Each structure stands twice: as structure tokens, then as C-alpha cells.
Amino acid sequence: MPSVSSSTLSALATSTGDAKKKAADTYNQFLILLTTQLKNQDPLDPMESQEFTNQLVQFSQVEQAIIGNEKLDSMLNQHNSNQIGQSIGYIGKDVYFKGNTVHNEGHDFKIGYAIDGVSKDAKLRVIDKNNQVIRTLNIPTGTLSGNVTWDGKDEFGAAVALNENYTLRLDALNAANEPLKSYTGVPAHVEGVETLDGVLYLALNGDRRVEATSVLSVTEPDGA
């Protein structure tokens, strides 16, 4: 699996290196110009040094800022490495995460749900890649959280296509027929980890990717 973070860090390092070289070149040119002017100034009419002093201070501030950026880049690199190192334990594990896709591998799926309020009607719909509802699962009235099981079959009891991702949509209404906020927790198998812009992601079966912060639970696979 390609590393997403390496290219990002490489770009940051290149940017910082270019900026440092440009500042150094400009700084050296300024010092040469200043030295030349000091050598050739009229002793009876010395040049105004205040502007040179101000520019020296400004160049020094730029140089310090670039050094600070280099240190931040190093810290970011170390942070990403630590994140990946700490998350290696996810690989090969089964997880439940806050999301709405399941990858059908021919077995039952236990799908968790949470509803923000008491519902009078709630249904979990399974949608295929053609955006067609292939199965509707009823959720007990009034429950705020729980789980339902999808057996990988459609409304007619026929097994649906294997090795495909299916989208889940939870619709819940309150007593006034107003929609309630809700979310689902779905199973997945972790195949790898990666970082992007300092954010840790888990690579899941079914070519899915989620932020590690979306994980609700981690377990050993059956038979492990």
C-alpha cells in the first residue's frame, strides 16, 4: 500500500529547503552590498546606517522563522511516525466504526445504531451500487440505540453480490414526523494504516478508509 504521508512530508521538506537557500542567498548578497558601500562611503558624509540595521534585523527574523519551520517539520515527521507505530496493532483486527458502508463477504452483519431522540418509526435501508434499496430492516420503536442483523440477502431472500460495498441509510422520525439525527456503526477488517496531513487513517477491506477516531471497538477476528 502506498504511503500517503511520505510525499506530503517530502514536499514540506523541499519547500523549507528552497526557502532557506533563497533567504541565505539574499542575505549574503545584502552583506556584500553593505560591505561594499561601507568601504566606499565618504568619510565626510557617512551614509545613514539606520536602514541597513533595520534590514539586518528583518533578515535575521526571516532566518529564525525558517529554522523554526524546519523544527516543526521534524516534529511533524516524528509525530506521524509515532502515530503509525502506535496504530500497527490495528492491522489484522476487526473493528466497528462510525460509518455507513459494509463490505459483503457472505456472512451476517451486526449493524449498530444510535438515534438522537425517541422515534415513532425507524428503518435501516441497505442500498446497492446502483443506488437501489435492496433490503429494509425495521428498528424497534422508541429505542435510542441497539443493533440489527443483515444476513446479506435482499427483500426476496436471495443472496446479494459478494465482495461489493453496500451503503446503509438510517431514517428515523419523531412523533411530529420530523427527522431525527442518527448514525450507524459497521464492521470492517483492518488491512493497513496510513497518515494524511497528520491524520491517521485505517485502510479497510473493500477498499475503504476511515479516520482512526471513528473506531468504536476493536476485536480479534473469529478463529484468531
Phi, psi and omega in degrees: 000130182292146179275122181283324187287330186298319180292323179296315180293324178297319179296320179296316181296318179298317180298315180294318180297317179297317181296319180295317180296317180296316180295319180296317179298314180296319180298316180295320178297320180295317180297321178297315180297317180297314180299317180297317181292323179293322179294327187256011181285156179281119181302330180278347180218068183298147183289162177285120185268349185300319182294320178296319179298317179299318181292324176299318179297317181296316178297322179296321179294319178297316180299317180294324179295320179294318177299319178297320178295322178299319180293321178296319178300318180296318179295320179296317179299315180295320180297315180297320179297318179296319180300312181296317180301318181288336185264359180304328181298343178289328188297131180088356180265159170266139180229156165250133180225158178285105184191186185221027176230141174235148179253116186281115178242018174089021177225172180293149177242127172266116185249119178276157178213156175216135182237133182273072180133165180281126182257147172263343179206127180214134181222144175251121183251137177258126187239135182272183184294344177267011179066029178257135177285119183255344180203139176238126181247129180277140178251133183308134181300136174085351181282139180270333179202162181162205177209155176231162181244131172251128184269011179078019181241161179271189184298337183261007178084010179268140179294136179273171184301138179276162175056037174231156177268141178236142182265141178252139176228120180259118179246123180225137180238144175271187184297336179265015181060030176262141181292142177253145176292144181202164174210163180241152174246127187234155181275156176196165177245129184277126181251346180183175177227152178202163177238150177217118181053040176082001180258133181273128178240151173254132175270123187248163174300150183083020178054043177252159179214133180223155174293142181299332180292348179277350183290131179260329178200156181229131180222163173285143177297154177300132179088000181286000000 
